Amino acid sequence: MKKVKCPNCGKETNWENNPYRPFCSEKCKLADLSKWLNEEYRVEEELFVKEDNPGS
Ligand SMILES: [Zn+2]
């Protein structure tokens, strides 16, 4: 059976019959997703701050 390492916690998990793949569980899937969203928000915030400062 094919196994993959969960990108969030590194635990080996089944690829087949796994609704959360490549993650090992719903918890890890959501954790990774929220990590992603936080990154997005952080980048947008930085861009907004730069645009807000009248540099030139
Ligand atoms: Zn995991």
N, CA, C, O and the ligand as a Tripos MOL2 file, in Angstrom:
@<TRIPOS>MOLECULE
protein
  225   223    57     0     0
PROTEIN
NO_CHARGES

@<TRIPOS>ATOM
      1 N           0.8420   -1.2110    0.0000 N.3       1 MET1
      2 CA          0.0000    0.0000    0.0000 C.3       1 MET1
      3 C           0.8710    1.2540    0.0000 C.2       1 MET1
      4 O           1.8740    1.3150    0.7120 O.2       1 MET1
      5 N           0.5010    2.2240   -0.7750 N.am      2 LYS2
      6 CA          1.3050    3.4400   -0.8930 C.3       2 LYS2
      7 C           1.1690    4.3050    0.3570 C.2       2 LYS2
      8 O           0.0790    4.5350    0.8800 O.2       2 LYS2
      9 N           2.3360    4.7720    0.8100 N.am      3 LYS3
     10 CA          2.3350    5.6300    1.9930 C.3       3 LYS3
     11 C           2.9490    6.9730    1.6520 C.2       3 LYS3
     12 O           3.8530    7.0640    0.8210 O.2       3 LYS3
     13 N           2.4610    7.9950    2.2870 N.am      4 VAL4
     14 CA          3.0310    9.3280    2.0970 C.3       4 VAL4
     15 C           3.2980    9.9390    3.4670 C.2       4 VAL4
     16 O           2.6890    9.5590    4.4670 O.2       4 VAL4
     17 N           4.2200   10.8910    3.4840 N.am      5 LYS5
     18 CA          4.4800   11.5820    4.7320 C.3       5 LYS5
     19 C           3.6020   12.8160    4.8010 C.2       5 LYS5
     20 O           3.5500   13.6120    3.8630 O.2       5 LYS5
     21 N           2.9270   12.9630    5.9020 N.am      6 CYS6
     22 CA          2.0640   14.1270    6.1080 C.3       6 CYS6
     23 C           2.9200   15.3970    6.0710 C.2       6 CYS6
     24 O           3.8840   15.5050    6.8290 O.2       6 CYS6
     25 N           2.5850   16.3610    5.2030 N.am      7 PRO7
     26 CA          3.3840   17.5790    5.0870 C.3       7 PRO7
     27 C           3.3410   18.4230    6.3630 C.2       7 PRO7
     28 O           4.2110   19.2670    6.5810 O.2       7 PRO7
     29 N           2.3570   18.2010    7.1820 N.am      8 ASN8
     30 CA          2.2310   19.0200    8.3920 C.3       8 ASN8
     31 C           3.0140   18.4410    9.5700 C.2       8 ASN8
     32 O           3.7750   19.1600   10.2180 O.2       8 ASN8
     33 N           2.8350   17.1460    9.8530 N.am      9 CYS9
     34 CA          3.4730   16.5760   11.0400 C.3       9 CYS9
     35 C           4.5350   15.5410   10.6920 C.2       9 CYS9
     36 O           5.2730   15.0990   11.5720 O.2       9 CYS9
     37 N           4.6250   15.1450    9.4090 N.am     10 GLY10
     38 CA          5.6710   14.2130    8.9910 C.3      10 GLY10
     39 C           5.3600   12.7640    9.2900 C.2      10 GLY10
     40 O           6.2120   11.9030    9.0710 O.2      10 GLY10
     41 N           4.1840   12.4660    9.7760 N.am     11 LYS11
     42 CA          3.7870   11.1010   10.0890 C.3      11 LYS11
     43 C           3.4450   10.3580    8.8020 C.2      11 LYS11
     44 O           2.8500   10.9310    7.8900 O.2      11 LYS11
     45 N           3.8250    9.0720    8.7290 N.am     12 GLU12
     46 CA          3.4820    8.2820    7.5530 C.3      12 GLU12
     47 C           2.0030    7.9500    7.5800 C.2      12 GLU12
     48 O           1.4500    7.5410    8.6010 O.2      12 GLU12
     49 N           1.3820    8.1380    6.4260 N.am     13 THR13
     50 CA         -0.0510    7.9130    6.3710 C.3      13 THR13
     51 C          -0.4150    7.2640    5.0390 C.2      13 THR13
     52 O           0.3110    7.4210    4.0580 O.2      13 THR13
     53 N          -1.5120    6.5510    4.9950 N.am     14 ASN14
     54 CA         -1.9370    5.8720    3.7780 C.3      14 ASN14
     55 C          -2.3860    6.8730    2.7250 C.2      14 ASN14
     56 O          -3.0640    7.8560    3.0230 O.2      14 ASN14
     57 N          -1.9940    6.5990    1.4920 N.am     15 TRP15
     58 CA         -2.4300    7.4750    0.3920 C.3      15 TRP15
     59 C          -3.8400    7.0760   -0.0430 C.2      15 TRP15
     60 O          -4.7010    7.9260   -0.2720 O.2      15 TRP15
     61 N          -4.0560    5.7560   -0.1510 N.am     16 GLU16
     62 CA         -5.3710    5.2880   -0.5820 C.3      16 GLU16
     63 C          -6.3870    5.3540    0.5530 C.2      16 GLU16
     64 O          -6.0440    5.2080    1.7260 O.2      16 GLU16
     65 N          -7.6210    5.5730    0.1840 N.am     17 ASN17
     66 CA         -8.7190    5.6380    1.1590 C.3      17 ASN17
     67 C          -8.4680    6.6950    2.2370 C.2      17 ASN17
     68 O          -8.8880    6.5490    3.3850 O.2      17 ASN17
     69 N          -7.7840    7.7470    1.8420 N.am     18 ASN18
     70 CA         -7.5080    8.8100    2.8060 C.3      18 ASN18
     71 C          -8.0850   10.1190    2.2850 C.2      18 ASN18
     72 O          -7.5110   10.7400    1.3910 O.2      18 ASN18
     73 N          -9.2120   10.5370    2.8350 N.am     19 PRO19
     74 CA         -9.8650   11.7500    2.3410 C.3      19 PRO19
     75 C          -9.0650   13.0060    2.6270 C.2      19 PRO19
     76 O          -9.3430   14.0650    2.0650 O.2      19 PRO19
     77 N          -8.0820   12.8950    3.4920 N.am     20 TYR20
     78 CA         -7.3230   14.0930    3.8760 C.3      20 TYR20
     79 C          -5.9560   14.1360    3.2230 C.2      20 TYR20
     80 O          -5.1500   15.0150    3.5250 O.2      20 TYR20
     81 N          -5.6880   13.1960    2.3320 N.am     21 ARG21
     82 CA         -4.3540   13.1380    1.7330 C.3      21 ARG21
     83 C          -3.9790   14.4500    1.0750 C.2      21 ARG21
     84 O          -4.8790   15.1210    0.5700 O.2      21 ARG21
     85 N          -2.7660   14.8570    1.0400 N.am     22 PRO22
     86 CA         -1.6200   14.0950    1.5480 C.3      22 PRO22
     87 C          -1.4270   14.2080    3.0570 C.2      22 PRO22
     88 O          -0.3740   13.8330    3.5740 O.2      22 PRO22
     89 N          -2.3960   14.7020    3.7440 N.am     23 PHE23
     90 CA         -2.2680   14.8380    5.1940 C.3      23 PHE23
     91 C          -2.7660   13.5860    5.8950 C.2      23 PHE23
     92 O          -3.4700   12.7720    5.2970 O.2      23 PHE23
     93 N          -2.3970   13.4300    7.1770 N.am     24 CYS24
     94 CA         -2.7620   12.2150    7.8900 C.3      24 CYS24
     95 C          -4.1510   12.3380    8.5020 C.2      24 CYS24
     96 O          -4.7950   11.3280    8.7880 O.2      24 CYS24
     97 N          -4.6140   13.5570    8.7040 N.am     25 SER25
     98 CA         -5.9010   13.7210    9.3510 C.3      25 SER25
     99 C          -6.4930   15.0770    8.9990 C.2      25 SER25
    100 O          -5.8260   15.9360    8.4220 O.2      25 SER25
    101 N          -7.7440   15.2450    9.3540 N.am     26 GLU26
    102 CA         -8.4060   16.5190    9.0880 C.3      26 GLU26
    103 C          -7.7140   17.6470    9.8370 C.2      26 GLU26
    104 O          -7.6260   18.7770    9.3570 O.2      26 GLU26
    105 N          -7.2200   17.3080   11.0360 N.am     27 LYS27
    106 CA         -6.5410   18.3040   11.8650 C.3      27 LYS27
    107 C          -5.3350   18.8880   11.1370 C.2      27 LYS27
    108 O          -5.1430   20.1030   11.1010 O.2      27 LYS27
    109 N          -4.5280   18.0030   10.5580 N.am     28 CYS28
    110 CA         -3.3200   18.4510    9.8600 C.3      28 CYS28
    111 C          -3.6840   19.2200    8.5920 C.2      28 CYS28
    112 O          -3.0190   20.1920    8.2360 O.2      28 CYS28
    113 N          -4.7260   18.7870    7.9250 N.am     29 LYS29
    114 CA         -5.1440   19.4820    6.7100 C.3      29 LYS29
    115 C          -5.5690   20.9080    7.0410 C.2      29 LYS29
    116 O          -5.1850   21.8510    6.3500 O.2      29 LYS29
    117 N          -6.3400   21.0600    8.0680 N.am     30 LEU30
    118 CA         -6.8000   22.3820    8.4630 C.3      30 LEU30
    119 C          -5.6440   23.2270    8.9950 C.2      30 LEU30
    120 O          -5.5850   24.4320    8.7530 O.2      30 LEU30
    121 N          -4.7350   22.5910    9.7140 N.am     31 ALA31
    122 CA         -3.5910   23.3220   10.2690 C.3      31 ALA31
    123 C          -2.7510   23.8950    9.1450 C.2      31 ALA31
    124 O          -2.3040   25.0400    9.2150 O.2      31 ALA31
    125 N          -2.5330   23.0880    8.0970 N.am     32 ASP32
    126 CA         -1.7330   23.5560    6.9750 C.3      32 ASP32
    127 C          -2.4590   24.6520    6.2150 C.2      32 ASP32
    128 O          -1.8500   25.6280    5.7760 O.2      32 ASP32
    129 N          -3.7490   24.4850    6.0670 N.am     33 LEU33
    130 CA         -4.5500   25.4670    5.3410 C.3      33 LEU33
    131 C          -4.5190   26.8170    6.0580 C.2      33 LEU33
    132 O          -4.3590   27.8580    5.4210 O.2      33 LEU33
    133 N          -4.6690   26.7970    7.3540 N.am     34 SER34
    134 CA         -4.6860   28.0580    8.1010 C.3      34 SER34
    135 C          -3.3020   28.6960    8.0920 C.2      34 SER34
    136 O          -3.1750   29.9200    8.1140 O.2      34 SER34
    137 N          -2.2610   27.8540    8.0600 N.am     35 LYS35
    138 CA         -0.8980   28.3780    7.9560 C.3      35 LYS35
    139 C          -0.7640   29.1510    6.6530 C.2      35 LYS35
    140 O          -0.1950   30.2420    6.6120 O.2      35 LYS35
    141 N          -1.2960   28.5660    5.5990 N.am     36 TRP36
    142 CA         -1.2800   29.1580    4.2790 C.3      36 TRP36
    143 C          -2.0240   30.4840    4.2790 C.2      36 TRP36
    144 O          -1.5310   31.4840    3.7580 O.2      36 TRP36
    145 N          -3.1910   30.4860    4.8560 N.am     37 LEU37
    146 CA         -4.0080   31.6990    4.8740 C.3      37 LEU37
    147 C          -3.3110   32.7920    5.6660 C.2      37 LEU37
    148 O          -3.3500   33.9580    5.2740 O.2      37 LEU37
    149 N          -2.6780   32.4350    6.7690 N.am     38 ASN38
    150 CA         -1.9610   33.4220    7.5700 C.3      38 ASN38
    151 C          -0.8410   34.0600    6.7550 C.2      38 ASN38
    152 O          -0.6290   35.2710    6.8240 O.2      38 ASN38
    153 N          -0.1230   33.2410    5.9800 N.am     39 GLU39
    154 CA          0.9400   33.7640    5.1210 C.3      39 GLU39
    155 C           0.3610   34.7810    4.1470 C.2      39 GLU39
    156 O           0.9020   35.8730    3.9750 O.2      39 GLU39
    157 N          -0.7420   34.4060    3.5150 N.am     40 GLU40
    158 CA         -1.3820   35.2780    2.5340 C.3      40 GLU40
    159 C          -1.7240   36.6190    3.1670 C.2      40 GLU40
    160 O          -1.4330   37.6760    2.6060 O.2      40 GLU40
    161 N          -2.3330   36.5640    4.3190 N.am     41 TYR41
    162 CA         -2.7530   37.7960    4.9770 C.3      41 TYR41
    163 C          -1.5490   38.6660    5.3250 C.2      41 TYR41
    164 O          -1.5760   39.8900    5.2030 O.2      41 TYR41
    165 N          -0.4750   37.9710    5.7690 N.am     42 ARG42
    166 CA          0.7150   38.7070    6.1830 C.3      42 ARG42
    167 C           1.3050   39.4650    4.9850 C.2      42 ARG42
    168 O           1.6820   40.6320    5.1020 O.2      42 ARG42
    169 N           1.3790   38.7850    3.8340 N.am     43 VAL43
    170 CA          1.9440   39.4010    2.6350 C.3      43 VAL43
    171 C           1.0790   40.5840    2.2090 C.2      43 VAL43
    172 O           1.5940   41.6550    1.8900 O.2      43 VAL43
    173 N          -0.2290   40.3830    2.2070 N.am     44 GLU44
    174 CA         -1.1200   41.4650    1.8020 C.3      44 GLU44
    175 C          -0.9750   42.6670    2.7170 C.2      44 GLU44
    176 O          -1.0330   43.8130    2.2710 O.2      44 GLU44
    177 N          -0.7880   42.4000    3.9860 N.am     45 GLU45
    178 CA         -0.6320   43.4680    4.9500 C.3      45 GLU45
    179 C           0.6310   44.2840    4.6500 C.2      45 GLU45
    180 O           0.6220   45.5140    4.7020 O.2      45 GLU45
    181 N           1.7140   43.5670    4.3370 N.am     46 GLU46
    182 CA          2.9700   44.2560    4.0280 C.3      46 GLU46
    183 C           2.8300   45.1330    2.7930 C.2      46 GLU46
    184 O           3.3230   46.2610    2.7650 O.2      46 GLU46
    185 N           2.1620   44.6150    1.7820 N.am     47 LEU47
    186 CA          1.9700   45.3830    0.5560 C.3      47 LEU47
    187 C           1.1520   46.6300    0.8440 C.2      47 LEU47
    188 O           1.4350   47.7130    0.3310 O.2      47 LEU47
    189 N           0.1400   46.4590    1.6690 N.am     48 PHE48
    190 CA         -0.7420   47.5720    1.9760 C.3      48 PHE48
    191 C           0.0280   48.6690    2.7110 C.2      48 PHE48
    192 O          -0.1690   49.8570    2.4530 O.2      48 PHE48
    193 N           0.9060   48.2600    3.6280 N.am     49 VAL49
    194 CA          1.6930   49.2340    4.3910 C.3      49 VAL49
    195 C           2.6010   50.0140    3.4530 C.2      49 VAL49
    196 O           2.7470   51.2290    3.5790 O.2      49 VAL49
    197 N           3.2150   49.2950    2.5030 N.am     50 LYS50
    198 CA          4.1230   49.9730    1.5570 C.3      50 LYS50
    199 C           3.3600   51.0010    0.7240 C.2      50 LYS50
    200 O           3.8260   52.1210    0.5180 O.2      50 LYS50
    201 N           2.1720   50.5970    0.2480 N.am     51 GLU51
    202 CA          1.4040   51.5080   -0.5870 C.3      51 GLU51
    203 C           0.9130   52.7120    0.2030 C.2      51 GLU51
    204 O           0.7040   53.7980   -0.3360 O.2      51 GLU51
    205 N           0.7390   52.4840    1.4840 N.am     52 ASP52
    206 CA          0.1870   53.5400    2.3280 C.3      52 ASP52
    207 C           1.2160   54.6350    2.6180 C.2      52 ASP52
    208 O           0.8510   55.7820    2.8750 O.2      52 ASP52
    209 N           2.5160   54.2730    2.5750 N.am     53 ASN53
    210 CA          3.5680   55.2620    2.8330 C.3      53 ASN53
    211 C           3.9210   56.0380    1.5730 C.2      53 ASN53
    212 O           4.3820   55.4400    0.6010 O.2      53 ASN53
    213 N           3.7280   57.2980    1.5600 N.am     54 PRO54
    214 CA          4.1320   58.0930    0.3910 C.3      54 PRO54
    215 C           5.6510   58.2160    0.3130 C.2      54 PRO54
    216 O           6.2290   59.1480    0.8730 O.2      54 PRO54
    217 N           6.2900   57.2900   -0.3730 N.am     55 GLY55
    218 CA          7.7550   57.2300   -0.4090 C.3      55 GLY55
    219 C           8.3560   58.2890   -1.3160 C.2      55 GLY55
    220 O           9.2270   59.0430   -0.8810 O.2      55 GLY55
    221 N           7.9190   58.3660   -2.5520 N.am     56 SER56
    222 CA          8.5140   59.2980   -3.5140 C.3      56 SER56
    223 C           7.6560   60.5170   -3.6880 C.2      56 SER56
    224 O           8.0020   61.4110   -4.4610 O.2      56 SER56
    225 ZN         -0.2690   14.9340   10.0960 Zn       57 ZN57
@<TRIPOS>BOND
     1     1     2 1
     2     2     3 1
     3     3     4 2
     4     3     5 am
     5     5     6 1
     6     6     7 1
     7     7     8 2
     8     7     9 am
     9     9    10 1
    10    10    11 1
    11    11    12 2
    12    11    13 am
    13    13    14 1
    14    14    15 1
    15    15    16 2
    16    15    17 am
    17    17    18 1
    18    18    19 1
    19    19    20 2
    20    19    21 am
    21    21    22 1
    22    22    23 1
    23    23    24 2
    24    23    25 am
    25    25    26 1
    26    26    27 1
    27    27    28 2
    28    27    29 am
    29    29    30 1
    30    30    31 1
    31    31    32 2
    32    31    33 am
    33    33    34 1
    34    34    35 1
    35    35    36 2
    36    35    37 am
    37    37    38 1
    38    38    39 1
    39    39    40 2
    40    39    41 am
    41    41    42 1
    42    42    43 1
    43    43    44 2
    44    43    45 am
    45    45    46 1
    46    46    47 1
    47    47    48 2
    48    47    49 am
    49    49    50 1
    50    50    51 1
    51    51    52 2
    52    51    53 am
    53    53    54 1
    54    54    55 1
    55    55    56 2
    56    55    57 am
    57    57    58 1
    58    58    59 1
    59    59    60 2
    60    59    61 am
    61    61    62 1
    62    62    63 1
    63    63    64 2
    64    63    65 am
    65    65    66 1
    66    66    67 1
    67    67    68 2
    68    67    69 am
    69    69    70 1
    70    70    71 1
    71    71    72 2
    72    71    73 am
    73    73    74 1
    74    74    75 1
    75    75    76 2
    76    75    77 am
    77    77    78 1
    78    78    79 1
    79    79    80 2
    80    79    81 am
    81    81    82 1
    82    82    83 1
    83    83    84 2
    84    83    85 am
    85    85    86 1
    86    86    87 1
    87    87    88 2
    88    87    89 am
    89    89    90 1
    90    90    91 1
    91    91    92 2
    92    91    93 am
    93    93    94 1
    94    94    95 1
    95    95    96 2
    96    95    97 am
    97    97    98 1
    98    98    99 1
    99    99   100 2
   100    99   101 am
   101   101   102 1
   102   102   103 1
   103   103   104 2
   104   103   105 am
   105   105   106 1
   106   106   107 1
   107   107   108 2
   108   107   109 am
   109   109   110 1
   110   110   111 1
   111   111   112 2
   112   111   113 am
   113   113   114 1
   114   114   115 1
   115   115   116 2
   116   115   117 am
   117   117   118 1
   118   118   119 1
   119   119   120 2
   120   119   121 am
   121   121   122 1
   122   122   123 1
   123   123   124 2
   124   123   125 am
   125   125   126 1
   126   126   127 1
   127   127   128 2
   128   127   129 am
   129   129   130 1
   130   130   131 1
   131   131   132 2
   132   131   133 am
   133   133   134 1
   134   134   135 1
   135   135   136 2
   136   135   137 am
   137   137   138 1
   138   138   139 1
   139   139   140 2
   140   139   141 am
   141   141   142 1
   142   142   143 1
   143   143   144 2
   144   143   145 am
   145   145   146 1
   146   146   147 1
   147   147   148 2
   148   147   149 am
   149   149   150 1
   150   150   151 1
   151   151   152 2
   152   151   153 am
   153   153   154 1
   154   154   155 1
   155   155   156 2
   156   155   157 am
   157   157   158 1
   158   158   159 1
   159   159   160 2
   160   159   161 am
   161   161   162 1
   162   162   163 1
   163   163   164 2
   164   163   165 am
   165   165   166 1
   166   166   167 1
   167   167   168 2
   168   167   169 am
   169   169   170 1
   170   170   171 1
   171   171   172 2
   172   171   173 am
   173   173   174 1
   174   174   175 1
   175   175   176 2
   176   175   177 am
   177   177   178 1
   178   178   179 1
   179   179   180 2
   180   179   181 am
   181   181   182 1
   182   182   183 1
   183   183   184 2
   184   183   185 am
   185   185   186 1
   186   186   187 1
   187   187   188 2
   188   187   189 am
   189   189   190 1
   190   190   191 1
   191   191   192 2
   192   191   193 am
   193   193   194 1
   194   194   195 1
   195   195   196 2
   196   195   197 am
   197   197   198 1
   198   198   199 1
   199   199   200 2
   200   199   201 am
   201   201   202 1
   202   202   203 1
   203   203   204 2
   204   203   205 am
   205   205   206 1
   206   206   207 1
   207   207   208 2
   208   207   209 am
   209   209   210 1
   210   210   211 1
   211   211   212 2
   212   211   213 am
   213   213   214 1
   214   214   215 1
   215   215   216 2
   216   215   217 am
   217   217   218 1
   218   218   219 1
   219   219   220 2
   220   219   221 am
   221   221   222 1
   222   222   223 1
   223   223   224 2
@<TRIPOS>SUBSTRUCTURE
     1 MET1         2 RESIDUE 1 A MET
     2 LYS2         6 RESIDUE 1 A LYS
     3 LYS3        10 RESIDUE 1 A LYS
     4 VAL4        14 RESIDUE 1 A VAL
     5 LYS5        18 RESIDUE 1 A LYS
     6 CYS6        22 RESIDUE 1 A CYS
     7 PRO7        26 RESIDUE 1 A PRO
     8 ASN8        30 RESIDUE 1 A ASN
     9 CYS9        34 RESIDUE 1 A CYS
    10 GLY10       38 RESIDUE 1 A GLY
    11 LYS11       42 RESIDUE 1 A LYS
    12 GLU12       46 RESIDUE 1 A GLU
    13 THR13       50 RESIDUE 1 A THR
    14 ASN14       54 RESIDUE 1 A ASN
    15 TRP15       58 RESIDUE 1 A TRP
    16 GLU16       62 RESIDUE 1 A GLU
    17 ASN17       66 RESIDUE 1 A ASN
    18 ASN18       70 RESIDUE 1 A ASN
    19 PRO19       74 RESIDUE 1 A PRO
    20 TYR20       78 RESIDUE 1 A TYR
    21 ARG21       82 RESIDUE 1 A ARG
    22 PRO22       86 RESIDUE 1 A PRO
    23 PHE23       90 RESIDUE 1 A PHE
    24 CYS24       94 RESIDUE 1 A CYS
    25 SER25       98 RESIDUE 1 A SER
    26 GLU26      102 RESIDUE 1 A GLU
    27 LYS27      106 RESIDUE 1 A LYS
    28 CYS28      110 RESIDUE 1 A CYS
    29 LYS29      114 RESIDUE 1 A LYS
    30 LEU30      118 RESIDUE 1 A LEU
    31 ALA31      122 RESIDUE 1 A ALA
    32 ASP32      126 RESIDUE 1 A ASP
    33 LEU33      130 RESIDUE 1 A LEU
    34 SER34      134 RESIDUE 1 A SER
    35 LYS35      138 RESIDUE 1 A LYS
    36 TRP36      142 RESIDUE 1 A TRP
    37 LEU37      146 RESIDUE 1 A LEU
    38 ASN38      150 RESIDUE 1 A ASN
    39 GLU39      154 RESIDUE 1 A GLU
    40 GLU40      158 RESIDUE 1 A GLU
    41 TYR41      162 RESIDUE 1 A TYR
    42 ARG42      166 RESIDUE 1 A ARG
    43 VAL43      170 RESIDUE 1 A VAL
    44 GLU44      174 RESIDUE 1 A GLU
    45 GLU45      178 RESIDUE 1 A GLU
    46 GLU46      182 RESIDUE 1 A GLU
    47 LEU47      186 RESIDUE 1 A LEU
    48 PHE48      190 RESIDUE 1 A PHE
    49 VAL49      194 RESIDUE 1 A VAL
    50 LYS50      198 RESIDUE 1 A LYS
    51 GLU51      202 RESIDUE 1 A GLU
    52 ASP52      206 RESIDUE 1 A ASP
    53 ASN53      210 RESIDUE 1 A ASN
    54 PRO54      214 RESIDUE 1 A PRO
    55 GLY55      218 RESIDUE 1 A GLY
    56 SER56      222 RESIDUE 1 A SER
    57 ZN57       225 GROUP 0 **** ****
